[in-house]
Amino acid sequence: PNITDDTVGTVFVIKDAKGTGASANNITIQDSAAGHQIDGQSSITLESDRAAVSLVACKDGSTFFYSIF
């Protein structure tokens, strides 16, 4: 989702919960529609079954971004 001042600090967890998909069909997480990058990148990929990542919505001055947490 796009980050707003109201969502700064929100943690989003993305996980291959079933555990039978990410190794055969990687899960790619894209930056938001507004271009809020993930640790400076436009996407990250989960490549292992049961892989997970937590992203926290952040703001530095007027720039919104996601940080891997």
HUDA-V830890 format. One record per backbone hydrogen bond with DSSP energy under -1.0 kcal/mol. NH is the residue of the N-H (numbers start at 1). CO is the residue of the C=O. If there is no record, write none. Layout:
# HUDA-V830890
NH/CO
NH/CO
This chain:
# HUDA-V830890
7/4
9/57
10/7
12/55
14/53
16/51
17/15
25/21
27/46
29/44
31/42
32/36
35/32
37/35
38/41
39/66
41/38
44/29
46/27
51/48
53/14
55/12
56/67
57/10
58/65
60/63
63/60
65/58
66/37
67/56
69/54
